[in-house]
């Protein structure tokens, strides 16, 4: 039956006289697909204006799915959406799928061949309402190994400048711990009673002299 083919993706204008059929552009043709960066659970937001063309008397039922454009396998499907006679309506879908790194997937619509009138012509409006959006995804963690700051900083910024700025922005304290290591913590933690022993140095202060307190790394 003419409605059994996988059809138009959100965002493509469909001529009113055409039956919904395999797209000339879009998913399955190298455009408008999502490449999975890391295996895990994904959620996609799909919004699309859909309407029935011409004078019709019964709804047409459609399915919306996420499909692998290379293998044709359906990763998730939502079935039985009724498109009633009348003007265009904006439909919103949230589809969850467990995907594998490297997969290329896209949203697809198809008409159902039973129920209502499966021979109605279906229109898809192109515009701001047409959305195929990655709504949520796994955390992407990449092990980059050692990073050379000098290779990634602007030419006029030294590694020491970078460290000094980080310490200043986050108000950190740097405490030597051996010959090459440092213990770094926020200044508020450093002054906390939980960070070590508290000593009263009041008797060692000479209040007759002007005192200036500064951060050894930022000054």
Backbone as ProteinMPNN parsed JSONL, in Angstrom:
{"seq_chain_A": "XXXXXXXXXXXXXXXXXXXXXXXXXXXXXXXXXXXXXXXXXXXXXXXXXXXXXXXXXXXXXXXXXXXXXXXXXXXXXXXXXXXXXXXXXXXXXXXXXXXXXXXXXXXXXXXXXXXXXXXXXXXXXXXXXXXXXXXXXXXXXXXXXXXXXXXXXXXXXXXXXXXXXXXXXXXXXXXXXXXXXXXXXXXXXXXXXXXXXXXXXXXXXXXXXXXXXXXXXXX", "coords_chain_A": {"N_chain_A": [[0.849, -1.188, 0.0], [0.391, 2.374, -0.546], [1.012, 3.852, 1.709], [2.835, 2.469, 3.236], [5.513, 2.931, 3.142], [8.512, 4.195, 4.634], [8.692, 7.575, 5.619], [8.674, 11.14, 5.259], [10.963, 13.359, 6.974], [11.108, 15.582, 9.869], [11.118, 19.034, 8.975], [11.321, 19.088, 6.213], [9.776, 20.319, 3.3], [6.719, 19.199, 2.035], [5.111, 18.517, -0.952], [1.709, 19.242, -1.531], [0.244, 17.575, -3.168], [1.455, 15.119, -3.223], [1.74, 11.718, -2.292], [2.838, 10.577, 0.905], [6.071, 9.432, 0.973], [9.208, 7.693, 0.505], [11.865, 9.904, 1.27], [13.365, 12.456, -0.831], [15.457, 13.879, 0.081], [17.261, 14.144, 3.206], [16.98, 11.974, 6.139], [18.513, 8.856, 5.584], [19.605, 9.541, 3.215], [22.018, 10.697, 3.626], [21.838, 13.162, 4.905], [20.847, 15.289, 7.655], [21.03, 13.563, 9.932], [21.903, 11.944, 13.06], [24.946, 11.272, 14.579], [26.071, 8.888, 16.782], [27.993, 9.586, 19.587], [28.93, 8.168, 21.799], [28.269, 5.089, 23.391], [25.093, 4.456, 24.893], [22.187, 5.714, 26.696], [19.805, 7.688, 25.067], [17.773, 10.602, 24.527], [15.463, 12.017, 22.355], [14.061, 15.008, 21.108], [11.301, 15.731, 19.198], [9.591, 17.804, 17.039], [6.889, 18.719, 14.988], [4.909, 20.183, 12.47], [1.991, 18.858, 11.247], [-0.427, 17.87, 8.83], [-3.532, 17.039, 7.17], [-4.13, 16.866, 3.731], [-6.32, 18.678, 1.61], [-9.846, 17.953, 1.151], [-11.024, 15.933, 3.582], [-12.428, 13.193, 5.455], [-11.936, 11.487, 7.487], [-9.581, 10.567, 10.028], [-6.013, 10.043, 9.651], [-3.686, 7.627, 10.671], [-0.459, 7.673, 12.066], [2.996, 6.653, 12.54], [5.881, 7.472, 14.485], [9.386, 7.347, 14.55], [12.746, 6.471, 15.605], [15.323, 5.688, 13.509], [17.965, 3.59, 12.378], [19.992, 4.709, 9.886], [21.715, 3.32, 8.323], [21.419, 0.545, 8.641], [18.712, 0.263, 8.644], [17.247, -0.559, 10.802], [14.769, -0.252, 13.36], [15.004, 1.737, 16.133], [13.451, 2.811, 18.161], [9.963, 3.328, 18.546], [6.965, 5.191, 18.26], [3.636, 4.655, 18.141], [0.493, 5.053, 16.359], [-0.492, 7.744, 16.231], [-3.063, 9.976, 15.723], [-3.912, 11.884, 12.961], [-6.015, 14.404, 12.495], [-8.791, 15.563, 10.391], [-8.705, 18.947, 9.105], [-6.86, 21.957, 10.018], [-3.248, 22.46, 10.248], [-1.458, 20.941, 12.921], [0.824, 21.227, 15.659], [2.937, 18.739, 16.662], [4.481, 17.072, 19.362], [7.117, 14.988, 20.324], [8.825, 12.771, 22.516], [11.386, 10.642, 22.315], [12.985, 7.772, 23.478], [16.023, 6.007, 23.29], [18.353, 3.341, 23.308], [21.537, 3.47, 22.223], [24.36, 2.717, 20.082], [27.812, 3.509, 19.959], [28.862, 5.28, 17.115], [26.658, 4.709, 15.53], [24.342, 5.918, 13.073], [21.557, 7.806, 13.152], [18.15, 8.775, 12.495], [15.089, 10.678, 12.509], [11.979, 9.31, 11.537], [8.854, 9.208, 9.786], [5.861, 7.281, 9.286], [2.885, 6.21, 7.651], [0.093, 4.483, 9.025], [-1.488, 1.523, 7.852], [-3.961, 0.691, 8.459], [-7.135, 1.476, 10.021], [-8.942, 4.51, 10.325], [-8.512, 6.626, 7.506], [-6.242, 5.446, 5.454], [-5.355, 6.435, 3.056], [-5.314, 9.158, 2.836], [-3.73, 12.239, 1.924], [-0.725, 13.492, 3.318], [0.655, 16.32, 4.879], [3.696, 18.04, 5.679], [4.939, 20.668, 7.436], [7.545, 22.992, 6.881], [9.816, 24.79, 8.917], [10.314, 26.888, 11.845], [8.986, 25.335, 13.66], [9.623, 22.747, 13.087], [11.548, 20.297, 14.395], [14.351, 18.358, 15.222], [15.929, 17.208, 17.739], [18.609, 16.591, 19.966], [17.887, 15.718, 23.142], [18.659, 14.691, 25.643], [21.575, 12.981, 26.868], [24.21, 10.513, 27.428], [26.934, 11.227, 29.733], [29.828, 12.425, 28.207], [32.977, 11.319, 28.352], [36.308, 11.782, 27.847], [39.538, 10.499, 27.676], [42.25, 12.353, 27.55], [44.913, 12.166, 28.071], [48.158, 13.478, 28.934], [48.186, 17.002, 29.0], [49.672, 19.679, 27.405], [50.066, 22.742, 28.623], [51.353, 24.961, 27.545], [51.084, 24.594, 24.806], [48.484, 25.174, 24.315], [47.692, 27.589, 25.312], [47.155, 31.161, 24.838], [49.629, 33.098, 23.038], [50.747, 35.159, 24.565], [50.423, 34.409, 27.171], [51.783, 32.792, 29.88], [52.577, 29.549, 31.32], [52.841, 29.847, 34.084], [51.424, 32.207, 34.462], [48.867, 31.284, 33.869], [48.398, 29.386, 35.941], [48.552, 31.102, 38.125], [46.334, 32.749, 37.635], [44.203, 30.905, 37.833], [44.416, 30.195, 40.533], [43.871, 32.678, 41.684], [41.234, 33.241, 40.74], [39.68, 31.207, 41.885], [40.324, 31.484, 44.51], [42.411, 30.018, 45.921], [44.609, 28.059, 47.993], [47.994, 27.206, 48.001], [49.983, 24.668, 49.056], [53.167, 23.523, 49.76], [54.149, 20.132, 49.273], [56.345, 18.09, 49.741], [59.103, 17.808, 47.365], [58.258, 18.267, 44.716], [55.526, 18.35, 44.648], [52.269, 19.728, 45.396], [49.776, 20.695, 47.719], [46.522, 21.657, 47.15], [43.871, 23.771, 47.976], [40.673, 25.375, 48.595], [40.678, 28.704, 50.013], [38.937, 29.16, 52.152], [38.554, 26.595, 53.14], [41.131, 26.082, 53.952], [41.407, 27.768, 56.119], [39.6, 26.669, 57.8], [38.702, 24.957, 60.809], [38.751, 22.277, 60.483], [40.799, 21.62, 58.835], [43.263, 21.352, 59.993], [45.571, 21.866, 62.733], [44.836, 24.561, 64.906], [46.536, 27.487, 65.766], [47.341, 30.008, 68.166], [48.682, 32.945, 67.403], [48.828, 35.425, 68.435], [50.491, 36.585, 70.365], [52.878, 36.841, 69.041], [52.72, 38.888, 67.284], [53.642, 42.132, 66.207], [52.228, 44.932, 66.944], [52.967, 47.511, 66.656], [54.03, 47.95, 64.228], [53.384, 48.337, 60.704], [51.497, 45.968, 58.983], [51.3, 43.765, 56.207], [49.306, 41.584, 54.399], [49.548, 39.083, 52.018], [48.96, 36.998, 49.122], [51.057, 34.338, 48.391], [51.348, 33.318, 45.813], [49.94, 34.958, 44.087], [50.855, 37.468, 44.334]], "CA_chain_A": [[0.0, 0.0, 0.0], [1.252, 3.542, -0.692], [1.432, 4.431, 2.972], [3.674, 1.575, 4.009], [6.91, 3.343, 3.044], [8.987, 5.194, 5.585], [8.434, 8.827, 4.932], [9.326, 12.416, 5.441], [11.506, 13.742, 8.264], [10.785, 16.978, 10.195], [11.933, 20.064, 8.365], [11.277, 19.086, 4.764], [8.477, 20.689, 2.76], [6.119, 18.143, 1.232], [4.092, 19.032, -1.857], [0.397, 18.796, -1.068], [-0.335, 16.571, -4.041], [2.19, 13.861, -3.188], [1.612, 10.782, -1.188], [4.046, 10.505, 1.71], [6.878, 8.312, 0.518], [10.612, 7.842, 0.844], [12.274, 11.277, 0.971], [14.443, 12.707, -1.775], [16.558, 14.352, 0.904], [17.028, 13.9, 4.625], [17.456, 10.706, 6.666], [18.638, 7.792, 4.6], [20.284, 10.038, 2.031], [23.259, 11.353, 4.017], [21.602, 14.463, 5.511], [19.936, 15.393, 8.805], [21.076, 12.422, 10.843], [22.7, 12.134, 14.266], [25.959, 10.241, 14.784], [26.163, 8.624, 18.217], [29.396, 9.727, 19.991], [29.286, 7.214, 22.848], [27.15, 4.181, 23.644], [24.315, 4.794, 26.074], [20.766, 6.045, 26.555], [19.583, 9.009, 24.49], [16.403, 11.052, 24.355], [15.34, 12.978, 21.264], [12.86, 15.832, 21.038], [10.855, 15.884, 17.817], [8.403, 18.639, 16.881], [6.581, 18.815, 13.569], [3.566, 20.538, 12.032], [1.479, 17.832, 10.349], [-1.823, 18.126, 8.481], [-4.084, 16.278, 6.061], [-4.295, 17.746, 2.572], [-7.569, 18.613, 0.885], [-11.072, 17.634, 1.878], [-10.964, 14.57, 4.107], [-13.521, 12.95, 6.382], [-11.499, 10.572, 8.541], [-8.162, 10.782, 10.347], [-4.991, 9.078, 9.247], [-2.832, 7.292, 11.805], [0.946, 7.576, 11.683], [3.996, 6.278, 13.54], [7.13, 8.22, 14.447], [10.417, 6.439, 15.05], [14.166, 6.726, 15.381], [15.784, 4.572, 12.7], [19.357, 3.545, 11.934], [19.908, 4.955, 8.454], [22.595, 2.395, 7.616], [20.894, -0.822, 8.683], [17.267, 0.286, 8.529], [16.595, -1.07, 12.004], [14.016, 0.711, 14.157], [15.529, 1.75, 17.493], [12.316, 3.086, 19.045], [8.824, 3.767, 17.744], [5.724, 5.583, 18.922], [2.652, 4.309, 17.128], [-0.921, 5.341, 16.52], [-0.867, 9.148, 16.36], [-4.146, 10.326, 14.805], [-3.877, 13.191, 12.319], [-7.429, 14.622, 12.179], [-9.087, 16.574, 9.367], [-8.584, 20.314, 9.59], [-5.583, 22.608, 9.797], [-2.031, 21.846, 10.773], [-1.202, 20.935, 14.36], [2.205, 20.942, 16.029], [3.025, 17.54, 17.492], [5.75, 16.966, 20.076], [7.429, 13.622, 20.738], [10.082, 12.484, 23.198], [11.692, 9.241, 22.045], [14.17, 7.279, 24.18], [16.65, 4.882, 22.599], [19.693, 2.928, 23.705], [22.261, 3.47, 20.959], [25.748, 2.282, 20.104], [28.755, 4.472, 19.387], [29.06, 5.189, 15.674], [25.399, 4.613, 14.804], [23.774, 7.12, 12.479], [20.112, 7.652, 13.293], [17.33, 9.91, 12.1], [13.663, 10.504, 12.788], [11.188, 8.96, 10.365], [7.417, 9.034, 9.94], [5.176, 6.425, 8.318], [1.453, 6.096, 7.884], [-0.439, 3.155, 9.271], [-2.312, 1.072, 6.735], [-5.281, 0.311, 8.976], [-7.729, 2.499, 10.867], [-9.143, 5.784, 9.661], [-8.333, 6.576, 6.051], [-4.79, 5.402, 5.225], [-5.011, 6.986, 1.748], [-5.231, 10.617, 2.867], [-2.415, 12.841, 1.699], [-0.212, 14.077, 4.556], [1.584, 17.425, 4.688], [4.63, 18.365, 6.755], [5.386, 22.047, 7.254], [8.93, 23.316, 7.202], [9.927, 26.062, 9.621], [10.86, 26.833, 13.198], [8.312, 24.296, 14.429], [10.194, 21.443, 12.749], [12.711, 20.121, 15.26], [14.917, 17.044, 15.553], [16.897, 17.729, 18.704], [19.102, 15.73, 21.034], [17.362, 16.322, 24.364], [19.541, 14.274, 26.731], [22.54, 11.978, 26.412], [25.172, 10.149, 28.477], [28.111, 12.077, 29.867], [30.912, 12.041, 27.308], [34.249, 11.472, 29.041], [37.4, 11.404, 26.954], [40.856, 10.541, 28.296], [43.149, 13.04, 26.624], [46.298, 12.007, 28.47], [48.804, 14.698, 29.406], [47.93, 18.196, 28.201], [50.714, 20.694, 27.532], [49.428, 24.05, 28.672], [52.029, 25.893, 26.647], [50.624, 24.399, 23.427], [47.067, 25.508, 24.209], [47.443, 28.937, 25.817], [47.559, 32.256, 23.946], [51.084, 33.298, 23.011], [51.177, 36.121, 25.578], [50.105, 33.876, 28.493], [52.688, 31.717, 30.262], [52.005, 28.542, 32.204], [52.767, 30.413, 35.425], [50.29, 33.145, 34.46], [47.64, 30.493, 33.895], [48.239, 28.852, 37.29], [48.279, 32.226, 39.018], [44.962, 33.199, 37.416], [43.304, 29.9, 38.401], [44.481, 30.344, 41.986], [43.189, 33.905, 42.051], [39.797, 33.16, 40.455], [39.02, 30.289, 42.816], [40.773, 31.798, 45.87], [43.01, 28.776, 46.381], [45.859, 28.068, 48.755], [48.93, 26.197, 47.506], [50.862, 24.286, 50.158], [54.162, 22.533, 49.316], [54.043, 18.79, 49.831], [57.5, 17.429, 49.143], [59.927, 18.618, 46.481], [57.624, 18.59, 43.437], [54.072, 18.286, 44.77], [51.589, 20.767, 46.167], [48.409, 20.452, 48.145], [45.761, 22.848, 46.77], [42.51, 23.769, 48.487], [40.119, 26.727, 48.736], [41.164, 29.436, 51.175], [38.009, 28.955, 53.263], [38.864, 25.282, 53.711], [42.439, 26.191, 54.595], [41.215, 28.436, 57.412], [38.654, 25.918, 58.608], [39.275, 24.185, 61.913], [38.836, 20.874, 60.089], [41.937, 21.392, 57.943], [44.504, 21.152, 60.729], [45.637, 22.421, 64.09], [44.753, 26.011, 64.99], [47.473, 28.051, 66.734], [47.127, 31.413, 68.485], [49.947, 33.655, 67.224], [48.636, 36.829, 68.832], [51.64, 37.085, 71.133], [54.026, 37.031, 68.157], [52.49, 40.022, 66.397], [54.119, 43.444, 66.652], [51.195, 45.843, 66.485], [53.529, 48.846, 66.45], [54.471, 48.022, 62.839], [52.367, 48.098, 59.679], [51.583, 44.611, 58.433], [50.605, 43.565, 54.926], [49.089, 40.166, 54.12], [49.336, 38.846, 50.581], [48.993, 35.608, 48.682], [52.406, 34.157, 47.878], [51.351, 33.002, 44.4], [49.289, 35.997, 43.263], [51.523, 38.758, 44.522]], "C_chain_A": [[0.884, 1.237, 0.0], [1.734, 4.102, 0.618], [2.4, 3.598, 3.762], [5.139, 1.98, 4.003], [7.263, 4.303, 4.164], [9.071, 6.522, 4.883], [9.226, 9.982, 5.497], [9.834, 12.666, 6.85], [11.069, 15.163, 8.595], [11.696, 17.925, 9.435], [11.876, 20.086, 6.858], [9.879, 19.441, 4.292], [7.976, 19.571, 1.865], [5.04, 18.744, 0.349], [2.74, 18.427, -1.492], [-0.156, 17.659, -1.913], [0.333, 15.205, -3.918], [1.735, 12.978, -2.058], [2.909, 10.826, -0.389], [4.821, 9.264, 1.296], [8.319, 8.543, 0.915], [11.136, 9.19, 0.417], [13.368, 11.338, -0.083], [15.673, 13.257, -1.064], [16.252, 13.994, 2.343], [17.521, 12.533, 5.051], [17.46, 9.614, 5.612], [19.351, 8.228, 3.344], [21.54, 10.824, 2.385], [23.085, 12.712, 4.637], [20.719, 14.322, 6.746], [19.886, 14.148, 9.666], [21.968, 12.768, 12.026], [23.664, 10.969, 14.39], [26.211, 10.095, 16.276], [27.636, 8.692, 18.651], [29.859, 8.688, 20.999], [28.056, 6.351, 23.131], [26.412, 4.583, 24.92], [22.873, 5.12, 25.737], [20.617, 7.493, 26.1], [18.09, 9.32, 24.461], [16.387, 12.148, 23.296], [14.009, 13.706, 21.371], [12.534, 16.05, 19.568], [9.601, 16.735, 17.826], [8.146, 18.812, 15.388], [5.133, 19.241, 13.375], [3.11, 19.521, 10.992], [0.005, 18.117, 10.072], [-2.236, 17.191, 7.344], [-4.459, 17.242, 4.945], [-5.675, 17.554, 1.956], [-8.757, 18.32, 1.793], [-11.04, 16.169, 2.296], [-12.028, 14.432, 5.189], [-13.12, 12.043, 7.544], [-10.025, 10.825, 8.82], [-7.276, 9.731, 9.676], [-4.062, 8.866, 10.43], [-1.397, 7.093, 11.322], [1.781, 7.088, 12.868], [5.184, 7.222, 13.387], [8.193, 7.369, 15.123], [11.794, 7.036, 14.869], [14.723, 5.494, 14.679], [17.261, 4.71, 12.372], [19.355, 3.668, 10.417], [20.81, 4.021, 7.649], [22.022, 0.982, 7.552], [19.383, -0.876, 8.466], [16.533, -0.186, 9.762], [15.917, 0.061, 12.774], [14.502, 0.624, 15.595], [14.433, 2.009, 18.516], [11.19, 3.631, 18.177], [7.674, 4.148, 18.652], [4.617, 5.471, 17.875], [1.28, 4.887, 17.443], [-1.29, 6.785, 16.75], [-1.913, 9.476, 15.301], [-3.948, 11.74, 14.28], [-5.295, 13.486, 11.849], [-7.599, 15.556, 10.981], [-8.988, 17.973, 9.964], [-7.194, 20.873, 9.312], [-4.423, 21.88, 10.439], [-1.967, 21.97, 12.289], [0.274, 20.639, 14.595], [2.214, 19.784, 17.007], [4.424, 17.453, 18.088], [5.934, 15.533, 20.565], [8.745, 13.623, 21.496], [10.341, 10.982, 23.038], [13.001, 8.857, 22.71], [14.718, 6.055, 23.457], [18.02, 4.607, 23.193], [20.494, 2.679, 22.431], [23.721, 3.115, 21.177], [26.63, 3.311, 19.411], [28.942, 4.217, 17.888], [27.782, 5.038, 14.878], [25.002, 5.964, 14.226], [22.257, 6.932, 12.457], [19.412, 8.933, 12.875], [15.891, 9.62, 12.471], [12.936, 10.21, 11.477], [9.714, 8.863, 10.739], [6.919, 8.003, 8.923], [3.687, 6.411, 8.661], [1.095, 4.657, 8.193], [-1.419, 2.788, 8.159], [-3.68, 0.579, 7.182], [-5.793, 1.422, 9.874], [-7.845, 3.817, 10.136], [-9.102, 5.635, 8.159], [-6.842, 6.599, 5.749], [-4.369, 6.021, 3.898], [-5.019, 8.507, 1.719], [-3.819, 11.079, 2.563], [-1.998, 13.6, 2.961], [0.79, 15.172, 4.219], [2.435, 17.647, 5.926], [5.149, 19.769, 6.503], [6.835, 22.218, 7.677], [8.965, 24.663, 7.899], [10.486, 25.863, 10.999], [10.218, 25.728, 14.026], [8.912, 22.915, 14.191], [11.512, 21.257, 13.492], [13.074, 18.648, 15.376], [16.113, 17.347, 16.433], [17.317, 16.645, 19.687], [18.754, 16.384, 22.361], [18.2, 15.941, 25.581], [20.415, 13.136, 26.229], [23.441, 11.59, 27.573], [26.276, 11.193, 28.573], [29.218, 11.539, 28.969], [32.234, 12.356, 28.002], [35.357, 10.942, 28.135], [38.717, 11.537, 27.703], [41.846, 11.127, 27.295], [44.615, 12.838, 26.972], [46.857, 13.317, 29.007], [48.529, 15.848, 28.446], [49.037, 19.207, 28.461], [50.057, 22.066, 27.48], [50.043, 25.008, 27.665], [51.57, 25.784, 25.209], [49.19, 24.865, 23.228], [46.724, 26.905, 24.713], [47.775, 29.978, 24.754], [49.047, 32.55, 24.088], [51.58, 34.212, 24.122], [50.865, 35.665, 27.003], [51.042, 32.707, 28.782], [51.963, 30.7, 31.135], [51.858, 29.064, 33.618], [51.62, 31.412, 35.534], [48.969, 32.39, 34.584], [47.365, 29.957, 35.297], [47.868, 29.96, 38.262], [46.83, 32.698, 38.87], [43.95, 32.211, 37.999], [43.255, 30.027, 39.922], [43.716, 31.584, 42.431], [41.684, 33.825, 41.86], [39.077, 32.319, 41.498], [39.483, 30.468, 44.26], [41.366, 30.56, 46.544], [44.262, 29.031, 47.203], [46.716, 26.917, 48.259], [49.949, 25.91, 48.599], [51.866, 23.254, 49.658], [53.995, 21.208, 50.048], [55.154, 17.934, 49.217], [58.218, 18.351, 48.18], [59.181, 19.083, 45.229], [56.086, 18.638, 43.512], [53.538, 19.415, 45.637], [50.208, 20.264, 46.556], [47.638, 21.74, 47.914], [44.344, 22.713, 47.306], [41.999, 25.197, 48.553], [40.555, 27.382, 50.039], [40.255, 29.235, 52.382], [38.239, 27.6, 53.931], [40.168, 25.323, 54.489], [42.32, 26.816, 55.986], [40.267, 27.676, 58.331], [39.377, 25.131, 59.692], [39.432, 22.712, 61.556], [40.1, 20.567, 59.284], [43.241, 21.155, 58.687], [44.424, 21.761, 62.114], [45.609, 23.942, 64.05], [45.666, 26.512, 66.11], [47.152, 29.531, 66.944], [48.482, 32.115, 68.436], [49.841, 35.11, 67.684], [49.855, 37.401, 69.535], [52.842, 37.371, 70.254], [53.863, 38.232, 67.234], [52.995, 41.316, 67.036], [53.146, 44.483, 66.094], [51.715, 47.257, 66.285], [53.984, 49.044, 65.01], [53.291, 47.753, 61.898], [52.57, 46.71, 59.075], [50.783, 44.539, 57.138], [50.523, 42.07, 54.659], [48.831, 39.993, 52.63], [49.48, 37.36, 50.299], [50.335, 35.365, 47.984], [52.44, 33.849, 46.371], [50.819, 34.126, 43.528], [49.935, 37.351, 43.434], [53.033, 38.627, 44.285]], "O_chain_A": [[2.012, 1.181, 0.489], [2.769, 4.768, 0.655], [2.764, 3.982, 4.874], [5.933, 1.437, 4.772], [6.442, 5.114, 4.593], [9.462, 6.608, 3.719], [10.28, 9.822, 6.113], [9.21, 12.236, 7.82], [10.688, 15.9, 7.685], [12.887, 17.662, 9.267], [12.356, 21.049, 6.259], [8.896, 18.923, 4.822], [8.72, 19.054, 1.032], [4.141, 19.418, 0.852], [2.645, 17.239, -1.181], [-0.949, 16.858, -1.42], [-0.178, 14.225, -4.461], [1.384, 13.461, -0.981], [3.971, 11.085, -0.953], [4.27, 8.163, 1.276], [8.614, 9.518, 1.608], [10.878, 9.602, -0.714], [14.181, 10.424, -0.221], [16.795, 13.116, -1.55], [15.136, 13.592, 2.672], [18.399, 11.97, 4.396], [16.51, 9.476, 4.842], [19.675, 7.401, 2.493], [22.076, 11.541, 1.54], [24.082, 13.388, 4.888], [19.948, 13.37, 6.871], [18.809, 13.725, 10.085], [22.696, 13.76, 12.0], [23.255, 9.81, 14.316], [26.528, 11.072, 16.954], [28.454, 7.931, 18.135], [31.044, 8.359, 21.055], [26.929, 6.846, 23.109], [27.028, 4.996, 25.902], [22.397, 4.839, 24.638], [21.221, 8.403, 26.668], [17.254, 8.419, 24.38], [17.188, 13.081, 23.334], [12.976, 13.112, 21.679], [13.378, 16.496, 18.791], [8.648, 16.428, 18.542], [9.08, 19.027, 14.615], [4.234, 18.721, 14.037], [3.771, 19.341, 9.968], [-0.727, 18.552, 10.961], [-1.391, 16.628, 6.649], [-5.034, 18.302, 5.19], [-6.147, 16.428, 1.797], [-8.68, 18.424, 3.017], [-11.029, 15.275, 1.45], [-12.475, 15.424, 5.767], [-13.895, 11.858, 8.483], [-9.295, 11.256, 7.928], [-7.74, 8.691, 9.208], [-3.693, 9.821, 11.114], [-1.15, 6.436, 10.31], [1.345, 7.106, 14.019], [5.459, 7.712, 12.292], [7.933, 6.742, 16.15], [11.992, 7.973, 14.096], [14.61, 4.381, 15.193], [17.75, 5.81, 12.117], [18.779, 2.824, 9.73], [20.684, 3.939, 6.427], [22.13, 0.307, 6.528], [18.835, -1.93, 8.144], [15.303, -0.212, 9.768], [16.422, 1.182, 12.831], [14.425, -0.437, 16.213], [14.485, 1.477, 19.625], [11.44, 4.317, 17.186], [7.437, 3.514, 19.68], [4.671, 6.131, 16.837], [0.942, 5.171, 18.592], [-2.299, 7.057, 17.4], [-1.673, 9.277, 14.11], [-3.829, 12.686, 15.059], [-5.747, 12.871, 10.884], [-6.662, 16.257, 10.6], [-9.163, 18.162, 11.168], [-6.449, 20.345, 8.487], [-4.583, 20.84, 11.078], [-2.373, 22.981, 12.86], [0.9, 19.899, 13.836], [1.574, 19.841, 18.057], [5.42, 17.723, 17.416], [5.024, 14.941, 21.146], [9.664, 14.374, 21.169], [9.596, 10.158, 23.568], [14.015, 9.533, 22.531], [13.959, 5.171, 23.06], [18.756, 5.531, 23.538], [20.168, 1.784, 21.652], [24.247, 3.197, 22.287], [26.242, 3.905, 18.406], [29.151, 3.082, 17.458], [27.8, 5.218, 13.66], [25.283, 7.013, 14.805], [21.744, 6.012, 11.82], [19.99, 10.02, 12.895], [15.515, 8.474, 12.716], [13.247, 10.794, 10.439], [9.367, 8.487, 11.858], [7.482, 7.868, 7.837], [3.296, 6.579, 9.816], [1.718, 3.725, 7.684], [-2.094, 3.654, 7.602], [-4.468, 0.102, 6.366], [-5.018, 2.208, 10.42], [-6.936, 4.201, 9.401], [-9.591, 4.652, 7.602], [-6.228, 7.666, 5.784], [-3.174, 6.131, 3.621], [-4.754, 9.096, 0.671], [-2.842, 10.408, 2.896], [-2.818, 14.266, 3.593], [1.669, 14.982, 3.378], [1.982, 17.474, 7.057], [5.742, 20.03, 5.455], [7.284, 21.669, 8.683], [8.233, 25.579, 7.524], [11.06, 24.819, 11.308], [10.819, 25.235, 14.981], [8.73, 22.011, 15.005], [12.478, 21.978, 13.244], [12.212, 17.799, 15.6], [17.184, 17.7, 15.94], [16.487, 15.879, 20.177], [19.252, 17.464, 22.679], [18.429, 16.774, 26.458], [20.054, 12.421, 25.294], [23.441, 12.265, 28.602], [26.526, 11.944, 27.63], [29.507, 10.342, 28.972], [32.569, 13.522, 28.214], [35.33, 9.785, 27.715], [38.985, 12.579, 28.301], [42.226, 10.476, 26.322], [45.485, 13.298, 26.232], [46.105, 14.169, 29.481], [48.627, 15.689, 27.229], [49.309, 19.552, 29.611], [49.559, 22.496, 26.439], [49.335, 25.774, 27.012], [51.649, 26.757, 24.459], [48.722, 24.945, 22.093], [45.59, 27.358, 24.559], [48.585, 29.716, 23.864], [49.648, 32.283, 25.129], [52.713, 34.064, 24.58], [51.021, 36.441, 27.946], [51.089, 31.742, 28.018], [50.865, 30.962, 31.627], [50.869, 28.768, 34.289], [50.928, 31.47, 36.55], [48.069, 32.806, 35.313], [46.242, 30.055, 35.793], [46.992, 29.793, 39.11], [46.173, 33.01, 39.863], [42.954, 32.623, 38.592], [42.182, 29.972, 40.523], [42.998, 31.552, 43.43], [40.928, 34.286, 42.715], [37.987, 32.678, 41.944], [39.087, 29.702, 45.139], [40.893, 30.116, 47.59], [44.885, 30.089, 47.109], [46.237, 25.793, 48.112], [50.689, 26.8, 49.019], [51.458, 22.199, 49.173], [53.741, 21.159, 51.251], [54.919, 17.157, 48.292], [57.968, 19.557, 48.177], [59.441, 20.178, 44.731], [55.432, 18.942, 42.514], [54.238, 19.974, 46.48], [49.565, 19.513, 45.822], [48.029, 22.797, 48.408], [43.694, 21.683, 47.123], [42.794, 26.137, 48.567], [40.774, 26.705, 51.044], [40.736, 29.149, 53.512], [38.129, 27.48, 55.151], [40.305, 24.693, 55.538], [43.041, 26.44, 56.91], [40.147, 28.005, 59.512], [40.515, 24.697, 59.513], [40.153, 21.979, 62.233], [40.438, 19.402, 59.072], [44.238, 20.787, 58.066], [43.351, 22.122, 62.597], [46.3, 24.548, 63.231], [45.593, 26.041, 67.245], [46.741, 30.223, 66.011], [49.327, 31.914, 69.309], [50.692, 35.931, 67.343], [50.213, 38.56, 69.329], [53.75, 38.084, 70.681], [54.78, 38.557, 66.479], [52.805, 41.562, 68.227], [53.228, 44.863, 64.926], [50.985, 48.118, 65.795], [54.29, 50.165, 64.603], [52.342, 47.048, 62.242], [53.683, 46.336, 58.705], [49.734, 45.167, 56.997], [51.534, 41.369, 54.686], [47.99, 40.683, 52.054], [50.025, 36.589, 51.089], [50.704, 36.115, 47.079], [53.456, 34.094, 45.721], [51.196, 34.241, 42.362], [49.579, 38.296, 42.73], [53.763, 39.612, 44.398]]}, "name": "protein", "num_of_chains": 1, "seq": "XXXXXXXXXXXXXXXXXXXXXXXXXXXXXXXXXXXXXXXXXXXXXXXXXXXXXXXXXXXXXXXXXXXXXXXXXXXXXXXXXXXXXXXXXXXXXXXXXXXXXXXXXXXXXXXXXXXXXXXXXXXXXXXXXXXXXXXXXXXXXXXXXXXXXXXXXXXXXXXXXXXXXXXXXXXXXXXXXXXXXXXXXXXXXXXXXXXXXXXXXXXXXXXXXXXXXXXXXXX"}
